[in-house]
Amino acid sequence: MAEEAVSKGGWNPNQYDRFKAEREQPFYDLAALVQRQPGMRVVDLGCGDGRLTAWLHRELEASETLGIDSSPAMLEKSEANAGGGVSFRQMDILDATDEYAGQFDLVFSNAALQWILGHETLFPRIARLVKPGGQFAVQMPANGKAPSHRMAAVVASEEPFRSALGGWLREDPVQDPEFYSALLREQVGCAEQLVRLQVYDHELAETRSAVEWVKGSLLTAYLARLPEELHAPFLDRYTEALVAEVGERSPYYYPFPRVFLWGRMPV
Ligand SMILES: C[S@@+](CC[C@H](N)C(=O)[O-])C[C@H]1O[C@@H](n2cnc3c(N)ncnc32)[C@H](O)[C@@H]1O
């Protein structure tokens, strides 16, 4: 399938921040994969509110860091994090790969590229942003098979949601780690690479806490496409379906796999 963004607005920075510590740890783990050189020019694709972008800039002692995000709601908060070499721009990641080709020592993207379909063509395109000898570092959730994600598709397939969504279901483009390893070698042409799957063991207070988690991520794509009057019925039915699938658990152990990709382009 051709590349297509599957996130359609609907981002709510406050909801996203509800599991701040859990969502932040993979960002720091991704930053730890970067081979440091002072004075790098960095781009953060899908930067959200830019708070972590500014942290990355300081941590890497970068000369310039550009954060790109398509969500006005997320970027509205980024102004507070701009300055001292950090700037932000509202644009689609796919447009950025054309406009900024060959301009960055580091292309960084945490928890954003899972919203763009067609990874076999996306990653060669992302790599075009990197200068010769530069690096990229990407982290994406790989939890498409989790009950929280499967149940969203089940409920979206039920009426009245199915008709309201025109049959749309969120497609998860994230593949197995082996796919990315082959892709980075054969299509992207990395000189060096690292691909790692890491499972984070989140302990949530109860099953229903998982609803609050996905309300800040996966469900935004469904809610953005549903009329306002179906938001509460969709969330109620989703909660019911998730509880029926995994039971009323307290605490609820929510294992969360994530795939990390790091690569260096040839000089
Ligand atoms: C889960 S948030 C991650 C934010 C930040 N990177 C972090 O680690 O906290 C995903 C972000 O990707 C952005 N995004 C998704 N698809 C995008 C696209 N095609 N172009 C630009 N931004 C996109 C969303 O607007 C959202 O702010």
The ligand as an SDF file (V2000), in Angstrom:
LIG
                    3D

 27 29  0  0  0  0  0  0  0  0999 V2000
    2.5210    9.5230   20.3480 C   0  0  0  0  0  0  0  0  0  0  0  0
    2.9200   11.1630   19.9230 S   0  0  0  0  0  0  0  0  0  0  0  0
    4.6600   11.2010   20.2850 C   0  0  0  0  0  0  0  0  0  0  0  0
    5.1610   12.5800   20.6010 C   0  0  0  0  0  0  0  0  0  0  0  0
    6.6560   12.6790   20.9710 C   0  0  0  0  0  0  0  0  0  0  0  0
    7.5230   12.1920   19.9180 N   0  0  0  0  0  0  0  0  0  0  0  0
    6.9520   11.9500   22.2650 C   0  0  0  0  0  0  0  0  0  0  0  0
    7.7640   11.0290   22.2460 O   0  0  0  0  0  0  0  0  0  0  0  0
    6.3820   12.3070   23.3020 O   0  0  0  0  0  0  0  0  0  0  0  0
    2.8860   11.0360   18.1660 C   0  0  0  0  0  0  0  0  0  0  0  0
    3.0010   12.3710   17.4690 C   0  0  0  0  0  0  0  0  0  0  0  0
    3.1980   12.1130   16.0690 O   0  0  0  0  0  0  0  0  0  0  0  0
    2.4930   13.0990   15.3370 C   0  0  0  0  0  0  0  0  0  0  0  0
    2.2500   12.5950   13.9760 N   0  0  0  0  0  0  0  0  0  0  0  0
    1.5830   11.4740   13.6110 C   0  0  0  0  0  0  0  0  0  0  0  0
    1.5770   11.3400   12.2710 N   0  0  0  0  0  0  0  0  0  0  0  0
    2.2520   12.4100   11.7740 C   0  0  0  0  0  0  0  0  0  0  0  0
    2.6010   12.8380   10.4520 C   0  0  0  0  0  0  0  0  0  0  0  0
    2.2530   12.1270    9.3920 N   0  0  0  0  0  0  0  0  0  0  0  0
    3.2940   13.9990   10.3190 N   0  0  0  0  0  0  0  0  0  0  0  0
    3.6620   14.7320   11.4080 C   0  0  0  0  0  0  0  0  0  0  0  0
    3.3720   14.3630   12.6810 N   0  0  0  0  0  0  0  0  0  0  0  0
    2.6850   13.2230   12.8590 C   0  0  0  0  0  0  0  0  0  0  0  0
    1.2240   13.3340   16.1390 C   0  0  0  0  0  0  0  0  0  0  0  0
    0.6370   14.5720   15.8410 O   0  0  0  0  0  0  0  0  0  0  0  0
    1.7440   13.2370   17.5720 C   0  0  0  0  0  0  0  0  0  0  0  0
    2.0930   14.4900   18.1210 O   0  0  0  0  0  0  0  0  0  0  0  0
  1  2  1  0
  2  3  1  0
  2 10  1  0
  3  4  1  0
  4  5  1  0
  5  6  1  0
  5  7  1  0
  7  8  2  0
  7  9  1  0
 10 11  1  0
 11 12  1  0
 11 26  1  0
 12 13  1  0
 13 14  1  0
 13 24  1  0
 14 15  1  0
 14 23  1  0
 15 16  2  0
 16 17  1  0
 17 18  1  0
 17 23  2  0
 18 19  1  0
 18 20  2  0
 20 21  1  0
 21 22  2  0
 22 23  1  0
 24 25  1  0
 24 26  1  0
 26 27  1  0
M  CHG  2   2   1   9  -1
M  END
$$$$
